[in-house]
Amino acid sequence: MTELVTRNAIDEILEVEDAFEPTIVVMGAKGRHGAVRALLGGVAEAVVHRATAHVLMVR
């Protein structure tokens, strides 16, 4: 599925997660700011904290 969205990335990811109810969400992370964000990134960090499914981060 390919779709262009112009909304907030965090909200869009969480909305798709809610619609499809996956067992796991896999995300790439490449942060540049702060200790936690250096590991996760801003969007990835928010999704990890707000998602209901398990989240697997890959670098």
FENRALIN-V845807 format. One record per residue. N is the residue number from 1. RES is the residue in one small letter. SS is DSSP state (@ for helix, = for strand, . for the rest). PSI is psi in degrees with one decimal (none if undefined). Layout:
# FENRALIN-V845807
n = (N/N)
res = (RES/RES)
ss = (SS/SS)
psi = (PSI/PSI)
This chain:
# FENRALIN-V845807
n = (1/2/3/4/5/6/7/8/9/10/11/12/13/14/15/16/17/18/19/20/21/22/23/24/25/26/27/28/29/30/31/32/33/34/35/36/37/38/39/40/41/42/43/44/45/46/47/48/49/50/51/52/53/54/55/56/57/58/59)
res = (m/t/e/l/v/t/r/n/a/i/d/e/i/l/e/v/e/d/a/f/e/p/t/i/v/v/m/g/a/k/g/r/h/g/a/v/r/a/l/l/g/g/v/a/e/a/v/v/h/r/a/t/a/h/v/l/m/v/r)
ss = (././././././././@/@/@/@/@/@/@/@/@/@/@/@/./././=/=/=/=/=/././././././@/@/@/@/@/././@/@/@/@/@/@/@/@/@/./././=/=/=/=/=/.)
psi = (129.3/131.2/133.4/124.6/151.1/9.5/-179.7/128.7/-40.2/-50.0/-39.4/-45.1/-44.9/-32.9/-41.7/-40.5/-42.9/-38.7/-40.8/-17.8/57.2/161.8/-33.6/146.5/127.7/126.9/146.8/145.2/135.0/79.1/162.1/-2.0/130.1/167.6/-51.4/-44.1/-25.4/-30.0/-37.4/-44.0/155.2/-50.0/-47.1/-42.4/-44.9/-40.9/-41.4/-41.8/-26.6/-14.9/148.8/-24.0/165.5/148.1/124.5/121.4/133.0/147.9/none)
